[in-house]
Amino acid sequence: MFKKILVAVDGSKSSFKAMDKAIELQKLMEAEIYLICVYKHHSLFEASMSIERPEGMDIPDKALSEYAKDVVNHAKGVAEEKGAVKVRGFVKAGRPSSVLVKFAEEKGVDLIVVGTRGTHSDKDGMLLGSVSHRVASKAKCPVLIV
């Protein structure tokens, strides 16, 4: 039924629970798992910072990109330890919900799996986290919120 499963990972317990569920589904359906970590892209203004940076200090995008790669590589290792096969990792910059939906469409993903965090930070995400809420409302494929 599902051949390509996209899992959003950000290093949180919630995202690892989502990955565990995707691994269970993979074992039932022999699907490929795409792990993706999306970091917020900083504008040139944000990246410039209004103070002089010490030598060797990375601009925010570079530092966040490296951290996101670490998150994906760690998640991939954990997934493989749990018996997952055909696992690919990706790192993208941008607004997480938009990037997840666009990536899913581009790759022909059959299912998006995201974790949820209880939040009351905005009216749209009273029960779901704002990213999971937006992905569920915008995705053209099924979304499993764990």
MDAnalysis code that builds the backbone (N, CA, C; Angstrom):
import MDAnalysis as mda
import numpy as np

u = mda.Universe.empty(438, n_residues=146, atom_resindex=np.repeat(np.arange(146), 3), trajectory=True)
u.add_TopologyAttr("name", ["N", "CA", "C"] * 146)
u.add_TopologyAttr("resid", np.arange(1, 147))
u.add_TopologyAttr("resname", ["MET", "PHE", "LYS", "LYS", "ILE", "LEU", "VAL", "ALA", "VAL", "ASP", "GLY", "SER", "LYS", "SER", "SER", "PHE", "LYS", "ALA", "MET", "ASP", "LYS", "ALA", "ILE", "GLU", "LEU", "GLN", "LYS", "LEU", "MET", "GLU", "ALA", "GLU", "ILE", "TYR", "LEU", "ILE", "CYS", "VAL", "TYR", "LYS", "HIS", "HIS", "SER", "LEU", "PHE", "GLU", "ALA", "SER", "MET", "SER", "ILE", "GLU", "ARG", "PRO", "GLU", "GLY", "MET", "ASP", "ILE", "PRO", "ASP", "LYS", "ALA", "LEU", "SER", "GLU", "TYR", "ALA", "LYS", "ASP", "VAL", "VAL", "ASN", "HIS", "ALA", "LYS", "GLY", "VAL", "ALA", "GLU", "GLU", "LYS", "GLY", "ALA", "VAL", "LYS", "VAL", "ARG", "GLY", "PHE", "VAL", "LYS", "ALA", "GLY", "ARG", "PRO", "SER", "SER", "VAL", "LEU", "VAL", "LYS", "PHE", "ALA", "GLU", "GLU", "LYS", "GLY", "VAL", "ASP", "LEU", "ILE", "VAL", "VAL", "GLY", "THR", "ARG", "GLY", "THR", "HIS", "SER", "ASP", "LYS", "ASP", "GLY", "MET", "LEU", "LEU", "GLY", "SER", "VAL", "SER", "HIS", "ARG", "VAL", "ALA", "SER", "LYS", "ALA", "LYS", "CYS", "PRO", "VAL", "LEU", "ILE", "VAL"])
u.atoms.positions = np.array([
    [0.823, -1.192, 0.000],
    [0.000, 0.000, 0.000],
    [0.869, 1.259, 0.000],
    [1.775, 1.390, 0.965],
    [2.683, 2.533, 0.998],
    [4.049, 2.070, 0.515],
    [4.608, 2.773, -0.463],
    [5.925, 2.430, -1.001],
    [6.996, 3.427, -0.567],
    [6.586, 4.680, -0.293],
    [7.513, 5.718, 0.144],
    [6.906, 6.430, 1.344],
    [7.616, 6.365, 2.463],
    [7.142, 6.982, 3.696],
    [8.112, 8.090, 4.090],
    [7.596, 9.293, 4.247],
    [8.397, 10.441, 4.666],
    [8.215, 10.649, 6.162],
    [9.335, 10.731, 6.877],
    [9.290, 10.943, 8.322],
    [10.057, 12.213, 8.653],
    [9.382, 13.137, 9.316],
    [10.024, 14.368, 9.759],
    [10.726, 14.093, 11.084],
    [12.035, 14.347, 11.121],
    [12.798, 14.163, 12.353],
    [13.451, 15.485, 12.735],
    [13.388, 15.786, 14.023],
    [14.023, 17.012, 14.505],
    [14.817, 16.766, 15.780],
    [14.987, 15.495, 16.131],
    [15.724, 15.155, 17.336],
    [14.850, 15.021, 18.571],
    [13.585, 15.362, 18.463],
    [12.685, 15.288, 19.616],
    [12.182, 13.863, 19.837],
    [11.723, 13.596, 21.057],
    [11.133, 12.280, 21.360],
    [9.940, 12.013, 20.451],
    [9.169, 13.031, 20.192],
    [7.985, 12.906, 19.350],
    [8.364, 12.459, 17.941],
    [9.436, 13.019, 17.391],
    [9.835, 12.647, 16.032],
    [10.383, 11.220, 15.990],
    [11.020, 10.779, 17.073],
    [11.515, 9.401, 17.103],
    [10.375, 8.395, 17.272],
    [9.303, 8.805, 17.948],
    [8.116, 7.947, 18.009],
    [7.491, 7.811, 16.626],
    [7.485, 8.910, 15.881],
    [6.966, 8.878, 14.511],
    [7.822, 7.948, 13.653],
    [9.135, 8.028, 13.827],
    [10.030, 7.166, 13.064],
    [9.799, 5.692, 13.413],
    [9.588, 5.398, 14.690],
    [9.312, 4.019, 15.106],
    [8.063, 3.479, 14.410],
    [7.040, 4.297, 14.308],
    [5.806, 3.875, 13.637],
    [6.061, 3.637, 12.153],
    [6.860, 4.491, 11.541],
    [7.199, 4.307, 10.127],
    [7.973, 3.006, 9.916],
    [8.840, 2.669, 10.844],
    [9.594, 1.418, 10.747],
    [8.646, 0.226, 10.830],
    [7.677, 0.291, 11.730],
    [6.669, -0.780, 11.817],
    [5.946, -0.944, 10.476],
    [5.548, 0.173, 9.891],
    [4.844, 0.130, 8.608],
    [5.758, -0.395, 7.502],
    [7.014, 0.001, 7.537],
    [7.950, -0.472, 6.524],
    [8.062, -1.996, 6.551],
    [8.111, -2.556, 7.726],
    [8.242, -4.010, 7.852],
    [7.015, -4.727, 7.297],
    [5.864, -4.094, 7.357],
    [4.639, -4.686, 6.828],
    [4.513, -4.521, 5.313],
    [5.070, -3.436, 4.788],
    [4.823, -3.075, 3.392],
    [6.065, -2.980, 2.527],
    [7.228, -3.201, 3.105],
    [8.485, -3.111, 2.365],
    [8.661, -1.751, 1.688],
    [8.290, -0.716, 2.386],
    [8.381, 0.648, 1.853],
    [9.784, 1.214, 2.056],
    [10.080, 2.259, 1.313],
    [11.314, 3.013, 1.510],
    [10.993, 4.142, 2.487],
    [11.916, 4.403, 3.404],
    [11.728, 5.480, 4.377],
    [12.637, 6.642, 4.015],
    [12.032, 7.836, 3.930],
    [12.781, 9.064, 3.738],
    [12.736, 9.831, 5.061],
    [13.886, 10.011, 5.682],
    [13.980, 10.828, 6.883],
    [14.377, 12.231, 6.458],
    [13.690, 13.224, 6.982],
    [14.015, 14.600, 6.614],
    [14.031, 15.486, 7.852],
    [15.054, 16.329, 7.913],
    [15.141, 17.343, 8.962],
    [15.120, 18.691, 8.266],
    [14.192, 19.529, 8.658],
    [14.041, 20.849, 8.044],
    [14.433, 21.905, 9.080],
    [15.349, 22.770, 8.685],
    [15.734, 23.862, 9.582],
    [15.276, 25.181, 8.991],
    [15.041, 26.142, 9.858],
    [14.548, 27.451, 9.418],
    [15.677, 28.220, 8.757],
    [15.447, 28.603, 7.514],
    [16.403, 29.404, 6.759],
    [16.420, 30.823, 7.316],
    [17.606, 31.357, 7.488],
    [17.735, 32.732, 7.977],
    [17.932, 33.688, 6.810],
    [17.300, 34.824, 6.912],
    [17.483, 35.857, 5.884],
    [18.910, 36.399, 5.978],
    [19.327, 37.097, 4.945],
    [20.661, 37.707, 4.990],
    [20.777, 38.663, 6.161],
    [19.687, 39.348, 6.462],
    [19.710, 40.275, 7.599],
    [19.948, 39.507, 8.901],
    [19.192, 38.417, 9.096],
    [19.369, 37.619, 10.307],
    [20.763, 37.018, 10.369],
    [21.239, 36.532, 9.228],
    [22.544, 35.886, 9.187],
    [23.684, 36.874, 9.412],
    [23.477, 38.140, 9.031],
    [24.556, 39.115, 9.152],
    [24.850, 39.427, 10.611],
    [23.857, 39.277, 11.452],
    [23.959, 39.633, 12.862],
    [24.538, 41.039, 12.956],
    [24.100, 41.806, 13.857],
    [24.487, 43.211, 13.901],
    [25.814, 43.429, 14.622],
    [26.444, 42.371, 15.050],
    [27.749, 42.514, 15.698],
    [28.788, 41.720, 14.914],
    [30.006, 42.038, 15.110],
    [31.083, 41.309, 14.437],
    [31.196, 39.914, 15.050],
    [31.296, 38.921, 14.181],
    [31.405, 37.544, 14.649],
    [32.863, 37.201, 14.902],
    [33.102, 36.370, 15.913],
    [34.473, 35.889, 16.116],
    [34.905, 35.053, 14.911],
    [36.180, 35.037, 14.637],
    [36.682, 34.252, 13.513],
    [36.314, 32.784, 13.717],
    [35.836, 32.160, 12.639],
    [35.474, 30.742, 12.711],
    [34.035, 30.494, 13.110],
    [33.292, 31.530, 13.497],
    [31.893, 31.332, 13.865],
    [31.052, 31.239, 12.602],
    [30.293, 30.162, 12.480],
    [29.473, 29.951, 11.305],
    [28.257, 30.864, 11.306],
    [27.801, 31.205, 10.093],
    [26.542, 31.922, 10.008],
    [25.441, 30.935, 10.414],
    [24.309, 31.422, 10.861],
    [23.271, 30.520, 11.372],
    [22.871, 29.397, 10.421],
    [22.693, 29.680, 9.139],
    [22.270, 28.631, 8.210],
    [23.263, 27.486, 8.157],
    [24.540, 27.814, 8.119],
    [25.553, 26.756, 8.039],
    [25.554, 25.913, 9.308],
    [25.488, 26.557, 10.452],
    [25.478, 25.832, 11.719],
    [24.217, 24.971, 11.834],
    [23.074, 25.523, 11.456],
    [21.829, 24.770, 11.534],
    [21.815, 23.612, 10.538],
    [22.369, 23.828, 9.373],
    [22.456, 22.771, 8.369],
    [23.294, 21.610, 8.889],
    [24.417, 21.921, 9.498],
    [25.283, 20.874, 10.054],
    [24.569, 20.117, 11.170],
    [23.868, 20.849, 12.019],
    [23.120, 20.194, 13.089],
    [22.025, 19.297, 12.517],
    [21.329, 19.787, 11.489],
    [20.269, 18.994, 10.862],
    [20.841, 17.714, 10.258],
    [22.022, 17.796, 9.650],
    [22.679, 16.592, 9.119],
    [22.967, 15.602, 10.232],
    [23.424, 16.111, 11.377],
    [23.688, 15.237, 12.519],
    [22.406, 14.551, 12.992],
    [21.314, 15.307, 13.032],
    [20.025, 14.752, 13.449],
    [19.604, 13.626, 12.504],
    [19.698, 13.874, 11.203],
    [19.296, 12.868, 10.209],
    [20.194, 11.636, 10.291],
    [21.501, 11.847, 10.401],
    [22.414, 10.709, 10.481],
    [22.172, 9.879, 11.736],
    [21.915, 10.551, 12.855],
    [21.606, 9.830, 14.094],
    [20.310, 9.040, 13.940],
    [19.286, 9.679, 13.392],
    [17.996, 9.009, 13.201],
    [18.144, 7.813, 12.263],
    [18.919, 7.972, 11.215],
    [19.141, 6.870, 10.275],
    [19.825, 5.705, 10.973],
    [20.819, 5.986, 11.786],
    [21.500, 4.935, 12.546],
    [20.561, 4.213, 13.489],
    [19.734, 4.974, 14.192],
    [18.760, 4.374, 15.110],
    [17.760, 3.514, 14.338],
    [17.292, 4.024, 13.202],
    [16.329, 3.275, 12.383],
    [16.928, 1.951, 11.929],
    [18.169, 1.983, 11.485],
    [18.827, 0.757, 11.021],
    [19.046, -0.232, 12.163],
    [19.367, 0.284, 13.348],
    [19.503, -0.585, 14.528],
    [18.190, -1.284, 14.856],
    [17.084, -0.628, 14.553],
    [15.756, -1.183, 14.830],
    [15.240, -2.048, 13.679],
    [16.098, -2.293, 12.687],
    [15.727, -3.195, 11.611],
    [15.209, -2.555, 10.347],
    [15.249, -1.238, 10.268],
    [14.788, -0.562, 9.050],
    [15.798, -0.775, 7.927],
    [15.275, -0.925, 6.734],
    [16.113, -1.028, 5.533],
    [15.623, 0.011, 4.539],
    [16.405, 0.275, 3.531],
    [16.033, 1.279, 2.529],
    [15.650, 2.602, 3.192],
    [16.599, 3.152, 3.936],
    [16.389, 4.426, 4.631],
    [17.308, 5.464, 4.000],
    [16.721, 6.588, 3.601],
    [17.486, 7.697, 3.029],
    [17.261, 8.943, 3.877],
    [18.294, 9.757, 3.989],
    [18.197, 10.973, 4.784],
    [18.325, 12.225, 3.938],
    [17.600, 13.258, 4.334],
    [17.599, 14.531, 3.618],
    [17.590, 15.684, 4.608],
    [18.198, 16.792, 4.218],
    [18.188, 18.030, 5.004],
    [17.736, 19.140, 4.070],
    [16.783, 19.923, 4.527],
    [16.261, 21.037, 3.726],
    [16.107, 22.264, 4.615],
    [16.154, 23.426, 4.000],
    [15.938, 24.688, 4.700],
    [14.584, 25.251, 4.321],
    [13.938, 25.911, 5.253],
    [12.676, 26.573, 4.969],
    [11.676, 26.382, 6.091],
    [10.454, 26.753, 5.806],
    [9.373, 26.576, 6.777],
    [9.025, 25.087, 6.795],
    [9.165, 24.413, 7.931],
    [9.021, 22.954, 7.966],
    [7.760, 22.413, 7.309],
    [6.613, 22.951, 7.609],
    [5.386, 22.389, 7.040],
    [5.370, 22.506, 5.521],
    [5.760, 23.646, 5.005],
    [5.775, 23.845, 3.548],
    [6.795, 22.942, 2.871],
    [7.968, 22.832, 3.453],
    [9.018, 21.995, 2.879],
    [8.586, 20.527, 2.879],
    [7.987, 20.062, 3.969],
    [7.542, 18.665, 4.046],
    [6.518, 18.345, 2.962],
    [5.549, 19.213, 2.794],
    [4.498, 18.981, 1.799],
    [5.077, 19.016, 0.386],
    [5.922, 19.994, 0.101],
    [6.528, 20.100, -1.234],
    [7.438, 18.901, -1.519],
    [8.246, 18.518, -0.554],
    [9.151, 17.384, -0.721],
    [8.354, 16.111, -0.990],
    [7.284, 15.915, -0.246],
    [6.438, 14.729, -0.432],
    [5.881, 14.670, -1.848],
    [5.442, 15.802, -2.351],
    [4.909, 15.853, -3.717],
    [6.002, 15.558, -4.745],
    [7.172, 16.161, -4.564],
    [8.275, 15.976, -5.512],
    [8.761, 14.529, -5.558],
    [8.766, 13.855, -4.427],
    [9.299, 12.493, -4.342],
    [8.223, 11.425, -4.530],
    [6.977, 11.818, -4.682],
    [5.903, 10.846, -4.844],
    [5.663, 10.022, -3.588],
    [5.747, 10.686, -2.450],
    [5.568, 10.024, -1.154],
    [4.111, 9.593, -0.986],
    [3.916, 8.392, -0.440],
    [2.576, 7.842, -0.212],
    [2.026, 8.169, 1.172],
    [2.930, 8.450, 2.121],
    [2.518, 8.696, 3.508],
    [3.546, 9.595, 4.170],
    [3.062, 10.585, 4.902],
    [3.918, 11.437, 5.726],
    [3.641, 11.072, 7.178],
    [4.711, 10.838, 7.936],
    [4.573, 10.530, 9.361],
    [5.277, 11.626, 10.147],
    [4.533, 12.264, 11.027],
    [5.081, 13.338, 11.861],
    [4.688, 13.104, 13.308],
    [5.523, 13.605, 14.183],
    [5.201, 13.559, 15.600],
    [4.351, 14.755, 15.965],
    [3.706, 14.659, 17.090],
    [2.915, 15.779, 17.573],
    [3.431, 16.195, 18.930],
    [3.319, 17.456, 19.193],
    [3.641, 17.961, 20.517],
    [2.453, 18.797, 20.934],
    [1.950, 18.545, 22.107],
    [0.841, 19.360, 22.588],
    [1.303, 20.795, 22.735],
    [0.621, 21.698, 22.114],
    [1.005, 23.103, 22.200],
    [-0.247, 23.972, 22.263],
    [-0.103, 25.039, 22.928],
    [-1.194, 26.016, 22.985],
    [-0.682, 27.358, 22.493],
    [0.368, 27.302, 21.651],
    [1.014, 28.539, 21.236],
    [0.245, 29.299, 20.162],
    [-0.637, 28.613, 19.443],
    [-1.433, 29.321, 18.445],
    [-2.815, 28.701, 18.354],
    [-3.761, 29.449, 17.833],
    [-5.132, 28.962, 17.785],
    [-5.302, 27.768, 16.856],
    [-4.425, 27.638, 15.824],
    [-4.522, 26.520, 14.896],
    [-4.004, 25.221, 15.501],
    [-3.152, 25.320, 16.498],
    [-2.517, 24.125, 17.031],
    [-2.895, 23.846, 18.472],
    [-4.155, 24.012, 18.809],
    [-4.574, 23.811, 20.190],
    [-4.324, 22.389, 20.671],
    [-4.516, 21.392, 19.818],
    [-4.278, 20.009, 20.215],
    [-3.062, 19.423, 19.517],
    [-2.807, 19.830, 18.300],
    [-1.657, 19.345, 17.546],
    [-0.583, 20.414, 17.534],
    [0.656, 19.990, 17.334],
    [1.715, 20.961, 17.118],
    [1.431, 21.712, 15.833],
    [1.940, 22.910, 15.700],
    [1.629, 23.719, 14.526],
    [2.130, 23.094, 13.232],
    [3.312, 22.445, 13.242],
    [3.824, 21.821, 12.025],
    [2.940, 20.646, 11.628],
    [2.635, 19.766, 12.560],
    [1.800, 18.610, 12.226],
    [0.419, 19.051, 11.753],
    [-0.112, 20.090, 12.350],
    [-1.411, 20.612, 11.943],
    [-1.370, 21.127, 10.507],
    [-0.352, 21.906, 10.186],
    [-0.245, 22.459, 8.827],
    [-0.005, 21.371, 7.790],
    [0.861, 20.404, 8.113],
    [1.137, 19.318, 7.166],
    [-0.144, 18.533, 6.899],
    [-0.862, 18.209, 7.955],
    [-2.101, 17.428, 7.796],
    [-3.126, 18.175, 6.948],
    [-3.155, 19.493, 7.052],
    [-4.153, 20.241, 6.299],
    [-3.730, 20.551, 4.864],
    [-2.427, 20.468, 4.556],
    [-1.960, 20.847, 3.220],
    [-1.487, 19.684, 2.358],
    [-1.161, 18.563, 2.963],
    [-0.603, 17.439, 2.201],
    [-1.651, 16.808, 1.289],
    [-1.180, 16.316, 0.147],
    [-2.070, 15.661, -0.811],
    [-2.071, 14.148, -0.610],
    [-1.249, 13.662, 0.312],
    [-1.226, 12.231, 0.625],
    [-1.630, 12.085, 2.109],
    [-1.895, 10.855, 2.546],
    [-2.241, 10.666, 3.948],
    [-1.122, 11.112, 4.882],
    [-1.516, 11.580, 6.053],
    [-0.578, 12.010, 7.077],
    [-0.907, 11.254, 8.356],
    [0.098, 10.613, 8.921],
    [-0.055, 9.911, 10.193],
    [0.631, 10.736, 11.252],
    [-0.130, 11.162, 12.242],
    [0.409, 11.959, 13.323],
    [0.532, 11.055, 14.544],
    [1.764, 10.906, 15.017],
    [2.046, 9.974, 16.119],
    [2.289, 10.747, 17.392],
])
